[in-house]
Amino acid sequence: MQINSYDYQQIAQEFSKFFHRGSLTSSYKPILFKSIIYYLKKGKLTKLHKLDKENQIHFISIEQIARYFFRFNFVLYKKFKLKQLRSKNRSVKLYEIIDEYFPNDSGEKIPQNIPDGCIKQIMKQLFRNVIYLLRKDMYIYDFYDVNLNIIDIKQNLKDEMEFNRVLKDLGKHWVDIKYIGIPENIVHFIETQRPLLESAILANLAIFLETLNLIPNLQKKLMIADRTYTKMRNISAIEKKKLYSYQENRCFYCGDDMSNTPEADHFVPYDYLFDSKIWNIVGACQECNRKKRNFIVNEEYLGRVLERNLDNEFINRFFGDFEDLKFHISNFNQLLKLHYQNCLNYFKKISFNRKRIT
């Protein structure tokens, strides 16, 4: 049956195949699925997303999908340091490609200019590892060449070897596949079910990544990678003033006066904890805060934060009555210690002293 003749029930059955299959072995399929939904959003038509109005087919270029893969994995790897393999001595291939072109990038901003060689390597990985396999799971797209002519490939391909053999029999190579084409009936279904599909795909990806990463707020981090959640929340201006006053305008790290450039720093990095609880916030001078960034500092400072959190004056300023909250503050400290230790598996460590950073 041609996919452009599917009714809503048949389309729903195809999508359900993705969610009902066994556990994932990589992140590739959900990210590819998510990229398709991302680029089919209304208003996202670009030179790499074409529309055949006569046959009602939407075309998304393989290059565009590769760029989405780069951006998504760049955030997972460089910003959040997420693992995608169990082995400590091996790295997922997409991470290796990112490191090849952006070896020293901190992940604060997604690069705007991505070298062509980087995109071509990612495109090769898509054809080797996912683009024919997702189609095997759910038949919602076909392959097309640069002139938007269909490349008629069967749905159920066993592996990369069979994929390449079928292409060779057609006188083609994977580089000849420039677009995937999705018929209007499936695009319409995606539009009507978008919120549910987006949430389900990210939840599916989170389940896989949770088997490899013991980190908080994973779902929100995936939303950042997908550009559907961007706001970083810090403590309020009133809380900042109370914090700086409590510290007598002295930097938590170096001890110098910070009255001219006070800043609220996440002791356990925000990109790990992804939350702004006062028990993890310290006042720092601009110089120390800029140098610390996403690093973990030496354990001496953990002890100082834990001690501060139990200080009556600190608790009264931020939590009110000490006796009512004593048990909860102890729990916060236990949580902070666990996050500190686990964060060492993801973020690099630097040493502070009261006058300089080494």
Short mmCIF file of the C-alpha atoms (twelve columns), coordinates in Angstrom:
data_MODEL
# 
_entry.id   MODEL 
# 
loop_
_atom_site.group_PDB 
_atom_site.id 
_atom_site.type_symbol 
_atom_site.label_atom_id 
_atom_site.label_alt_id 
_atom_site.label_comp_id 
_atom_site.label_asym_id 
_atom_site.label_seq_id 
_atom_site.Cartn_x 
_atom_site.Cartn_y 
_atom_site.Cartn_z 
_atom_site.pdbx_PDB_model_num 
ATOM 1   C CA . MET A 1   0.000  0.000  0.000  1 
ATOM 2   C CA . GLN A 2   1.225  3.513  -0.829 1 
ATOM 3   C CA . ILE A 3   1.726  5.676  2.235  1 
ATOM 4   C CA . ASN A 4   -0.157 8.583  0.652  1 
ATOM 5   C CA . SER A 5   -3.311 6.437  0.802  1 
ATOM 6   C CA . TYR A 6   -3.102 5.733  4.547  1 
ATOM 7   C CA . ASP A 7   -6.102 6.784  6.592  1 
ATOM 8   C CA . TYR A 8   -5.714 8.179  10.127 1 
ATOM 9   C CA . GLN A 9   -5.996 4.772  11.764 1 
ATOM 10  C CA . GLN A 10  -3.275 3.311  9.541  1 
ATOM 11  C CA . ILE A 11  -1.005 6.304  10.194 1 
ATOM 12  C CA . ALA A 12  -1.515 5.951  13.939 1 
ATOM 13  C CA . GLN A 13  -0.630 2.256  13.655 1 
ATOM 14  C CA . GLU A 14  2.626  3.120  11.875 1 
ATOM 15  C CA . PHE A 15  3.615  5.619  14.564 1 
ATOM 16  C CA . SER A 16  2.708  3.172  17.319 1 
ATOM 17  C CA . LYS A 17  5.236  0.687  15.907 1 
ATOM 18  C CA . PHE A 18  8.002  3.066  16.926 1 
ATOM 19  C CA . PHE A 19  6.829  3.332  20.519 1 
ATOM 20  C CA . HIS A 20  5.931  -0.348 20.943 1 
ATOM 21  C CA . ARG A 21  9.235  -1.786 19.741 1 
ATOM 22  C CA . GLY A 22  11.895 -3.048 22.161 1 
ATOM 23  C CA . SER A 23  14.383 -0.934 24.071 1 
ATOM 24  C CA . LEU A 24  16.641 1.424  22.142 1 
ATOM 25  C CA . THR A 25  20.310 0.698  21.484 1 
ATOM 26  C CA . SER A 26  21.136 4.287  20.496 1 
ATOM 27  C CA . SER A 27  19.623 7.759  20.398 1 
ATOM 28  C CA . TYR A 28  19.574 7.914  16.594 1 
ATOM 29  C CA . LYS A 29  15.998 6.806  15.881 1 
ATOM 30  C CA . PRO A 30  14.193 9.151  18.299 1 
ATOM 31  C CA . ILE A 31  16.379 12.083 17.221 1 
ATOM 32  C CA . LEU A 32  15.633 11.369 13.549 1 
ATOM 33  C CA . PHE A 33  11.913 11.078 14.325 1 
ATOM 34  C CA . LYS A 34  12.082 14.345 16.275 1 
ATOM 35  C CA . SER A 35  13.921 16.108 13.449 1 
ATOM 36  C CA . ILE A 36  11.150 15.174 11.013 1 
ATOM 37  C CA . ILE A 37  8.501  16.630 13.306 1 
ATOM 38  C CA . TYR A 38  10.645 19.711 13.957 1 
ATOM 39  C CA . TYR A 39  11.058 20.570 10.282 1 
ATOM 40  C CA . LEU A 40  7.437  19.921 9.417  1 
ATOM 41  C CA . LYS A 41  6.285  22.704 11.715 1 
ATOM 42  C CA . LYS A 42  4.236  25.326 9.932  1 
ATOM 43  C CA . GLY A 43  6.406  28.241 8.894  1 
ATOM 44  C CA . LYS A 44  9.629  26.209 8.809  1 
ATOM 45  C CA . LEU A 45  9.741  25.790 5.024  1 
ATOM 46  C CA . THR A 46  13.310 26.541 3.890  1 
ATOM 47  C CA . LYS A 47  15.413 25.972 0.794  1 
ATOM 48  C CA . LEU A 48  16.085 22.523 2.254  1 
ATOM 49  C CA . HIS A 49  12.412 21.744 2.905  1 
ATOM 50  C CA . LYS A 50  10.408 21.734 -0.320 1 
ATOM 51  C CA . LEU A 51  6.747  21.111 -1.039 1 
ATOM 52  C CA . ASP A 52  5.413  19.340 -4.138 1 
ATOM 53  C CA . LYS A 53  1.947  20.905 -4.262 1 
ATOM 54  C CA . GLU A 54  0.728  18.744 -7.132 1 
ATOM 55  C CA . ASN A 55  1.465  15.434 -5.381 1 
ATOM 56  C CA . GLN A 56  1.146  16.880 -1.862 1 
ATOM 57  C CA . ILE A 57  4.550  15.665 -0.676 1 
ATOM 58  C CA . HIS A 58  6.786  17.485 1.797  1 
ATOM 59  C CA . PHE A 59  10.520 17.031 1.230  1 
ATOM 60  C CA . ILE A 60  13.105 17.439 3.978  1 
ATOM 61  C CA . SER A 61  16.730 17.360 2.894  1 
ATOM 62  C CA . ILE A 62  19.179 14.911 4.411  1 
ATOM 63  C CA . GLU A 63  21.470 17.882 4.964  1 
ATOM 64  C CA . GLN A 64  18.828 19.610 7.074  1 
ATOM 65  C CA . ILE A 65  18.362 16.478 9.164  1 
ATOM 66  C CA . ALA A 66  22.141 16.230 9.626  1 
ATOM 67  C CA . ARG A 67  22.211 19.816 10.901 1 
ATOM 68  C CA . TYR A 68  19.502 18.981 13.424 1 
ATOM 69  C CA . PHE A 69  21.515 15.927 14.524 1 
ATOM 70  C CA . PHE A 70  24.585 18.109 14.965 1 
ATOM 71  C CA . ARG A 71  22.755 20.706 17.028 1 
ATOM 72  C CA . PHE A 72  20.937 18.186 19.219 1 
ATOM 73  C CA . ASN A 73  24.044 16.114 19.931 1 
ATOM 74  C CA . PHE A 74  26.235 19.188 20.372 1 
ATOM 75  C CA . VAL A 75  24.011 20.269 23.272 1 
ATOM 76  C CA . LEU A 76  23.863 16.771 24.779 1 
ATOM 77  C CA . TYR A 77  27.635 16.362 24.569 1 
ATOM 78  C CA . LYS A 78  29.277 19.756 24.973 1 
ATOM 79  C CA . LYS A 79  26.751 21.468 27.245 1 
ATOM 80  C CA . PHE A 80  25.334 18.632 29.350 1 
ATOM 81  C CA . LYS A 81  28.147 16.025 28.984 1 
ATOM 82  C CA . LEU A 82  25.643 13.190 28.513 1 
ATOM 83  C CA . LYS A 83  26.915 9.694  27.802 1 
ATOM 84  C CA . GLN A 84  25.500 7.537  25.021 1 
ATOM 85  C CA . LEU A 85  27.700 4.462  25.447 1 
ATOM 86  C CA . ARG A 86  28.414 2.291  28.462 1 
ATOM 87  C CA . SER A 87  32.124 1.965  27.700 1 
ATOM 88  C CA . LYS A 88  34.385 4.607  29.247 1 
ATOM 89  C CA . ASN A 89  36.994 4.026  26.536 1 
ATOM 90  C CA . ARG A 90  34.701 4.593  23.554 1 
ATOM 91  C CA . SER A 91  32.723 7.580  22.366 1 
ATOM 92  C CA . VAL A 92  29.593 7.653  20.244 1 
ATOM 93  C CA . LYS A 93  30.582 8.420  16.637 1 
ATOM 94  C CA . LEU A 94  28.641 11.680 16.475 1 
ATOM 95  C CA . TYR A 95  30.561 12.938 19.522 1 
ATOM 96  C CA . GLU A 96  33.841 12.038 17.805 1 
ATOM 97  C CA . ILE A 97  32.794 14.057 14.758 1 
ATOM 98  C CA . ILE A 98  31.867 17.042 16.939 1 
ATOM 99  C CA . ASP A 99  35.217 16.811 18.742 1 
ATOM 100 C CA . GLU A 100 37.066 16.683 15.438 1 
ATOM 101 C CA . TYR A 101 35.658 20.049 14.355 1 
ATOM 102 C CA . PHE A 102 35.018 21.709 17.739 1 
ATOM 103 C CA . PRO A 103 37.593 20.167 20.128 1 
ATOM 104 C CA . ASN A 104 37.735 22.965 22.695 1 
ATOM 105 C CA . ASP A 105 34.174 24.287 22.562 1 
ATOM 106 C CA . SER A 106 32.545 24.662 25.993 1 
ATOM 107 C CA . GLY A 107 29.019 24.240 24.638 1 
ATOM 108 C CA . GLU A 108 27.767 27.632 25.808 1 
ATOM 109 C CA . LYS A 109 26.550 28.494 22.304 1 
ATOM 110 C CA . ILE A 110 25.733 26.323 19.317 1 
ATOM 111 C CA . PRO A 111 28.145 27.134 16.447 1 
ATOM 112 C CA . GLN A 112 26.497 29.035 13.617 1 
ATOM 113 C CA . ASN A 113 29.022 28.048 10.956 1 
ATOM 114 C CA . ILE A 114 29.318 24.284 10.734 1 
ATOM 115 C CA . PRO A 115 31.991 23.071 8.268  1 
ATOM 116 C CA . ASP A 116 30.689 21.148 5.266  1 
ATOM 117 C CA . GLY A 117 32.995 18.259 6.145  1 
ATOM 118 C CA . CYS A 118 31.308 17.922 9.531  1 
ATOM 119 C CA . ILE A 119 27.826 17.783 7.999  1 
ATOM 120 C CA . LYS A 120 28.929 15.263 5.365  1 
ATOM 121 C CA . GLN A 121 30.338 12.956 8.038  1 
ATOM 122 C CA . ILE A 122 27.079 13.152 9.987  1 
ATOM 123 C CA . MET A 123 25.072 12.442 6.829  1 
ATOM 124 C CA . LYS A 124 27.184 9.324  6.293  1 
ATOM 125 C CA . GLN A 125 26.387 8.184  9.839  1 
ATOM 126 C CA . LEU A 126 22.675 8.732  9.223  1 
ATOM 127 C CA . PHE A 127 22.754 6.389  6.250  1 
ATOM 128 C CA . ARG A 128 24.894 3.837  8.049  1 
ATOM 129 C CA . ASN A 129 22.924 3.695  11.283 1 
ATOM 130 C CA . VAL A 130 19.393 5.037  11.157 1 
ATOM 131 C CA . ILE A 131 17.680 6.523  8.126  1 
ATOM 132 C CA . TYR A 132 16.631 3.197  6.564  1 
ATOM 133 C CA . LEU A 133 16.063 1.573  9.980  1 
ATOM 134 C CA . LEU A 134 13.493 4.106  11.203 1 
ATOM 135 C CA . ARG A 135 11.636 3.621  7.907  1 
ATOM 136 C CA . LYS A 136 11.646 -0.113 8.649  1 
ATOM 137 C CA . ASP A 137 9.996  0.554  12.025 1 
ATOM 138 C CA . MET A 138 7.363  2.893  10.632 1 
ATOM 139 C CA . TYR A 139 6.769  3.482  6.954  1 
ATOM 140 C CA . ILE A 140 6.052  7.217  6.791  1 
ATOM 141 C CA . TYR A 141 8.571  8.445  4.190  1 
ATOM 142 C CA . ASP A 142 10.282 7.511  0.932  1 
ATOM 143 C CA . PHE A 143 13.678 8.451  -0.512 1 
ATOM 144 C CA . TYR A 144 14.190 11.001 -3.317 1 
ATOM 145 C CA . ASP A 145 17.088 12.247 -5.422 1 
ATOM 146 C CA . VAL A 146 18.176 15.823 -6.093 1 
ATOM 147 C CA . ASN A 147 15.462 16.223 -8.762 1 
ATOM 148 C CA . LEU A 148 12.791 14.926 -6.366 1 
ATOM 149 C CA . ASN A 149 12.462 11.639 -8.233 1 
ATOM 150 C CA . ILE A 150 11.620 8.722  -5.971 1 
ATOM 151 C CA . ILE A 151 14.323 6.127  -5.302 1 
ATOM 152 C CA . ASP A 152 12.190 3.047  -4.907 1 
ATOM 153 C CA . ILE A 153 13.671 1.062  -2.016 1 
ATOM 154 C CA . LYS A 154 11.804 -1.660 -0.153 1 
ATOM 155 C CA . GLN A 155 10.856 -0.983 3.445  1 
ATOM 156 C CA . ASN A 156 12.234 -4.020 5.268  1 
ATOM 157 C CA . LEU A 157 16.004 -3.859 4.955  1 
ATOM 158 C CA . LYS A 158 18.019 -6.142 7.214  1 
ATOM 159 C CA . ASP A 159 21.163 -4.055 7.614  1 
ATOM 160 C CA . GLU A 160 23.517 -1.509 6.055  1 
ATOM 161 C CA . MET A 161 24.943 -4.137 3.690  1 
ATOM 162 C CA . GLU A 162 21.519 -4.903 2.218  1 
ATOM 163 C CA . PHE A 163 20.727 -1.187 2.034  1 
ATOM 164 C CA . ASN A 164 23.872 -0.542 -0.017 1 
ATOM 165 C CA . ARG A 165 23.271 -3.613 -2.190 1 
ATOM 166 C CA . VAL A 166 19.739 -2.489 -3.052 1 
ATOM 167 C CA . LEU A 167 21.055 0.961  -3.933 1 
ATOM 168 C CA . LYS A 168 23.789 -0.557 -6.100 1 
ATOM 169 C CA . ASP A 169 21.217 -2.661 -7.973 1 
ATOM 170 C CA . LEU A 170 19.405 0.598  -8.744 1 
ATOM 171 C CA . GLY A 171 22.645 2.161  -9.949 1 
ATOM 172 C CA . LYS A 172 22.656 4.459  -6.923 1 
ATOM 173 C CA . HIS A 173 24.791 5.299  -3.908 1 
ATOM 174 C CA . TRP A 174 23.698 6.731  -0.571 1 
ATOM 175 C CA . VAL A 175 24.976 10.160 -1.637 1 
ATOM 176 C CA . ASP A 176 22.299 10.155 -4.348 1 
ATOM 177 C CA . ILE A 177 19.568 10.277 -1.689 1 
ATOM 178 C CA . LYS A 178 19.033 13.974 -1.057 1 
ATOM 179 C CA . TYR A 179 15.555 14.087 0.491  1 
ATOM 180 C CA . ILE A 180 12.995 12.118 2.390  1 
ATOM 181 C CA . GLY A 181 9.460  12.731 1.169  1 
ATOM 182 C CA . ILE A 182 6.447  12.683 3.476  1 
ATOM 183 C CA . PRO A 183 2.909  12.778 2.040  1 
ATOM 184 C CA . GLU A 184 0.393  15.395 3.110  1 
ATOM 185 C CA . ASN A 185 -1.874 12.950 4.943  1 
ATOM 186 C CA . ILE A 186 0.950  12.043 7.332  1 
ATOM 187 C CA . VAL A 187 2.029  15.673 7.697  1 
ATOM 188 C CA . HIS A 188 -1.549 16.587 8.635  1 
ATOM 189 C CA . PHE A 189 -1.637 13.794 11.212 1 
ATOM 190 C CA . ILE A 190 1.638  15.071 12.703 1 
ATOM 191 C CA . GLU A 191 0.244  18.605 12.925 1 
ATOM 192 C CA . THR A 192 -2.866 17.462 14.779 1 
ATOM 193 C CA . GLN A 193 -0.911 15.217 17.167 1 
ATOM 194 C CA . ARG A 194 2.263  17.316 17.500 1 
ATOM 195 C CA . PRO A 195 2.311  17.969 21.295 1 
ATOM 196 C CA . LEU A 196 1.654  14.308 22.083 1 
ATOM 197 C CA . LEU A 197 4.242  13.056 19.584 1 
ATOM 198 C CA . GLU A 198 6.920  15.512 20.729 1 
ATOM 199 C CA . SER A 199 6.472  14.604 24.384 1 
ATOM 200 C CA . ALA A 200 6.392  10.877 23.646 1 
ATOM 201 C CA . ILE A 201 9.562  10.967 21.536 1 
ATOM 202 C CA . LEU A 202 11.545 12.913 24.136 1 
ATOM 203 C CA . ALA A 203 10.263 10.601 26.879 1 
ATOM 204 C CA . ASN A 204 11.367 7.626  24.781 1 
ATOM 205 C CA . LEU A 205 14.820 9.158  24.364 1 
ATOM 206 C CA . ALA A 206 15.009 10.026 28.067 1 
ATOM 207 C CA . ILE A 207 14.311 6.399  29.024 1 
ATOM 208 C CA . PHE A 208 17.303 5.312  26.932 1 
ATOM 209 C CA . LEU A 209 19.660 8.021  28.233 1 
ATOM 210 C CA . GLU A 210 18.638 7.370  31.846 1 
ATOM 211 C CA . THR A 211 20.183 3.905  31.542 1 
ATOM 212 C CA . LEU A 212 23.548 5.593  30.911 1 
ATOM 213 C CA . ASN A 213 23.314 8.831  32.915 1 
ATOM 214 C CA . LEU A 214 22.421 9.410  36.548 1 
ATOM 215 C CA . ILE A 215 21.500 13.083 36.272 1 
ATOM 216 C CA . PRO A 216 18.581 15.339 37.277 1 
ATOM 217 C CA . ASN A 217 16.067 17.030 34.959 1 
ATOM 218 C CA . LEU A 218 16.986 15.004 31.875 1 
ATOM 219 C CA . GLN A 219 13.685 15.742 30.124 1 
ATOM 220 C CA . LYS A 220 14.258 19.509 30.323 1 
ATOM 221 C CA . LYS A 221 17.773 19.074 28.963 1 
ATOM 222 C CA . LEU A 222 16.391 17.227 25.959 1 
ATOM 223 C CA . MET A 223 13.923 20.074 25.456 1 
ATOM 224 C CA . ILE A 224 16.874 22.493 25.411 1 
ATOM 225 C CA . ALA A 225 18.551 20.376 22.736 1 
ATOM 226 C CA . ASP A 226 15.298 20.464 20.764 1 
ATOM 227 C CA . ARG A 227 14.902 24.239 21.288 1 
ATOM 228 C CA . THR A 228 11.530 23.864 22.966 1 
ATOM 229 C CA . TYR A 229 12.733 25.051 26.388 1 
ATOM 230 C CA . THR A 230 15.287 27.835 26.698 1 
ATOM 231 C CA . LYS A 231 14.780 29.814 29.882 1 
ATOM 232 C CA . MET A 232 17.386 29.606 32.631 1 
ATOM 233 C CA . ARG A 233 15.910 30.491 35.989 1 
ATOM 234 C CA . ASN A 234 18.074 32.015 38.711 1 
ATOM 235 C CA . ILE A 235 17.079 33.164 42.181 1 
ATOM 236 C CA . SER A 236 15.152 36.437 42.405 1 
ATOM 237 C CA . ALA A 237 16.775 39.853 42.770 1 
ATOM 238 C CA . ILE A 238 15.490 40.041 46.362 1 
ATOM 239 C CA . GLU A 239 17.082 36.686 47.201 1 
ATOM 240 C CA . LYS A 240 20.334 37.798 45.609 1 
ATOM 241 C CA . LYS A 241 20.454 40.893 47.806 1 
ATOM 242 C CA . LYS A 242 19.796 38.788 50.906 1 
ATOM 243 C CA . LEU A 243 22.528 36.342 49.868 1 
ATOM 244 C CA . TYR A 244 25.134 39.044 49.228 1 
ATOM 245 C CA . SER A 245 24.249 40.704 52.523 1 
ATOM 246 C CA . TYR A 246 24.562 37.381 54.360 1 
ATOM 247 C CA . GLN A 247 28.056 36.966 52.892 1 
ATOM 248 C CA . GLU A 248 28.881 40.575 53.864 1 
ATOM 249 C CA . ASN A 249 29.609 41.229 50.188 1 
ATOM 250 C CA . ARG A 250 32.573 38.851 50.276 1 
ATOM 251 C CA . CYS A 251 33.098 36.396 47.421 1 
ATOM 252 C CA . PHE A 252 32.414 32.827 48.487 1 
ATOM 253 C CA . TYR A 253 35.477 31.620 46.566 1 
ATOM 254 C CA . CYS A 254 38.279 34.161 46.907 1 
ATOM 255 C CA . GLY A 255 37.020 36.129 49.912 1 
ATOM 256 C CA . ASP A 256 37.531 39.504 48.236 1 
ATOM 257 C CA . ASP A 257 35.012 42.327 48.263 1 
ATOM 258 C CA . MET A 258 32.392 41.755 45.558 1 
ATOM 259 C CA . SER A 259 30.154 44.763 46.172 1 
ATOM 260 C CA . ASN A 260 30.867 46.205 42.701 1 
ATOM 261 C CA . THR A 261 30.299 43.011 40.694 1 
ATOM 262 C CA . PRO A 262 28.291 40.494 42.747 1 
ATOM 263 C CA . GLU A 263 26.899 37.469 40.925 1 
ATOM 264 C CA . ALA A 264 24.875 34.421 41.970 1 
ATOM 265 C CA . ASP A 265 26.798 31.238 41.155 1 
ATOM 266 C CA . HIS A 266 25.450 27.686 41.006 1 
ATOM 267 C CA . PHE A 267 27.890 25.754 43.206 1 
ATOM 268 C CA . VAL A 268 27.028 22.470 41.475 1 
ATOM 269 C CA . PRO A 269 26.891 23.658 37.836 1 
ATOM 270 C CA . TYR A 270 23.501 24.694 36.493 1 
ATOM 271 C CA . ASP A 271 24.041 22.619 33.347 1 
ATOM 272 C CA . TYR A 272 24.151 19.537 35.569 1 
ATOM 273 C CA . LEU A 273 21.513 20.324 38.209 1 
ATOM 274 C CA . PHE A 274 19.328 22.427 35.896 1 
ATOM 275 C CA . ASP A 275 17.671 24.094 38.846 1 
ATOM 276 C CA . SER A 276 18.252 27.180 41.003 1 
ATOM 277 C CA . LYS A 277 17.715 26.178 44.615 1 
ATOM 278 C CA . ILE A 278 19.116 28.578 47.201 1 
ATOM 279 C CA . TRP A 279 20.943 25.724 48.947 1 
ATOM 280 C CA . ASN A 280 23.116 25.416 45.819 1 
ATOM 281 C CA . ILE A 281 23.617 29.164 45.201 1 
ATOM 282 C CA . VAL A 282 26.577 31.205 46.466 1 
ATOM 283 C CA . GLY A 283 27.555 34.829 45.955 1 
ATOM 284 C CA . ALA A 284 30.726 35.275 43.898 1 
ATOM 285 C CA . CYS A 285 32.710 38.112 42.402 1 
ATOM 286 C CA . GLN A 286 32.530 38.400 38.641 1 
ATOM 287 C CA . GLU A 287 36.098 37.163 38.141 1 
ATOM 288 C CA . CYS A 288 35.604 33.961 40.145 1 
ATOM 289 C CA . ASN A 289 32.190 33.285 38.642 1 
ATOM 290 C CA . ARG A 290 33.512 33.682 35.091 1 
ATOM 291 C CA . LYS A 291 36.472 31.390 35.765 1 
ATOM 292 C CA . LYS A 292 34.483 28.735 37.577 1 
ATOM 293 C CA . ARG A 293 31.736 28.448 34.941 1 
ATOM 294 C CA . ASN A 294 30.785 24.767 34.558 1 
ATOM 295 C CA . PHE A 295 33.572 23.379 36.709 1 
ATOM 296 C CA . ILE A 296 33.361 21.557 40.015 1 
ATOM 297 C CA . VAL A 297 35.545 23.037 42.755 1 
ATOM 298 C CA . ASN A 298 37.553 21.277 45.450 1 
ATOM 299 C CA . GLU A 299 35.756 19.528 48.284 1 
ATOM 300 C CA . GLU A 300 36.755 22.128 50.865 1 
ATOM 301 C CA . TYR A 301 34.130 24.421 49.351 1 
ATOM 302 C CA . LEU A 302 31.472 21.726 49.463 1 
ATOM 303 C CA . GLY A 303 32.005 21.592 53.218 1 
ATOM 304 C CA . ARG A 304 31.589 25.354 53.428 1 
ATOM 305 C CA . VAL A 305 28.288 25.260 51.502 1 
ATOM 306 C CA . LEU A 306 26.945 22.441 53.679 1 
ATOM 307 C CA . GLU A 307 27.929 24.335 56.818 1 
ATOM 308 C CA . ARG A 308 26.346 27.524 55.535 1 
ATOM 309 C CA . ASN A 309 23.086 25.753 54.745 1 
ATOM 310 C CA . LEU A 310 22.779 24.714 58.384 1 
ATOM 311 C CA . ASP A 311 23.622 28.155 59.749 1 
ATOM 312 C CA . ASN A 312 20.710 29.631 61.714 1 
ATOM 313 C CA . GLU A 313 21.109 33.074 60.200 1 
ATOM 314 C CA . PHE A 314 21.094 31.711 56.636 1 
ATOM 315 C CA . ILE A 315 18.035 29.564 57.337 1 
ATOM 316 C CA . ASN A 316 16.150 32.419 58.986 1 
ATOM 317 C CA . ARG A 317 16.836 34.689 56.007 1 
ATOM 318 C CA . PHE A 318 15.660 32.220 53.404 1 
ATOM 319 C CA . PHE A 319 13.473 29.638 55.125 1 
ATOM 320 C CA . GLY A 320 12.068 31.247 58.250 1 
ATOM 321 C CA . ASP A 321 11.773 29.122 61.388 1 
ATOM 322 C CA . PHE A 322 14.789 26.861 61.855 1 
ATOM 323 C CA . GLU A 323 13.119 24.128 63.896 1 
ATOM 324 C CA . ASP A 324 10.382 23.535 61.338 1 
ATOM 325 C CA . LEU A 325 12.894 23.173 58.518 1 
ATOM 326 C CA . LYS A 326 15.864 21.537 60.204 1 
ATOM 327 C CA . PHE A 327 14.971 18.090 58.869 1 
ATOM 328 C CA . HIS A 328 14.445 19.413 55.334 1 
ATOM 329 C CA . ILE A 329 17.725 21.348 55.330 1 
ATOM 330 C CA . SER A 330 19.563 18.159 56.268 1 
ATOM 331 C CA . ASN A 331 17.890 16.441 53.326 1 
ATOM 332 C CA . PHE A 332 18.936 19.280 51.015 1 
ATOM 333 C CA . ASN A 333 22.525 18.839 52.160 1 
ATOM 334 C CA . GLN A 334 22.418 15.099 51.551 1 
ATOM 335 C CA . LEU A 335 21.084 15.802 48.071 1 
ATOM 336 C CA . LEU A 336 23.785 18.401 47.458 1 
ATOM 337 C CA . LYS A 337 26.524 15.940 48.458 1 
ATOM 338 C CA . LEU A 338 25.111 13.299 46.114 1 
ATOM 339 C CA . HIS A 339 24.924 15.777 43.231 1 
ATOM 340 C CA . TYR A 340 28.466 16.987 43.920 1 
ATOM 341 C CA . GLN A 341 29.906 13.463 43.805 1 
ATOM 342 C CA . ASN A 342 27.925 12.412 40.741 1 
ATOM 343 C CA . CYS A 343 28.704 15.645 38.901 1 
ATOM 344 C CA . LEU A 344 32.397 14.707 39.004 1 
ATOM 345 C CA . ASN A 345 31.545 12.027 36.417 1 
ATOM 346 C CA . TYR A 346 30.434 14.701 33.960 1 
ATOM 347 C CA . PHE A 347 32.162 18.022 34.650 1 
ATOM 348 C CA . LYS A 348 35.840 18.810 35.115 1 
ATOM 349 C CA . LYS A 349 37.265 19.853 38.456 1 
ATOM 350 C CA . ILE A 350 39.375 22.897 39.321 1 
ATOM 351 C CA . SER A 351 40.927 23.965 42.613 1 
ATOM 352 C CA . PHE A 352 40.121 27.237 44.358 1 
ATOM 353 C CA . ASN A 353 41.849 28.962 47.215 1 
ATOM 354 C CA . ARG A 354 40.962 32.198 48.944 1 
ATOM 355 C CA . LYS A 355 43.010 34.336 46.563 1 
ATOM 356 C CA . ARG A 356 43.352 32.582 43.224 1 
ATOM 357 C CA . ILE A 357 42.143 29.774 40.982 1 
ATOM 358 C CA . THR A 358 44.557 27.096 39.778 1 
# 
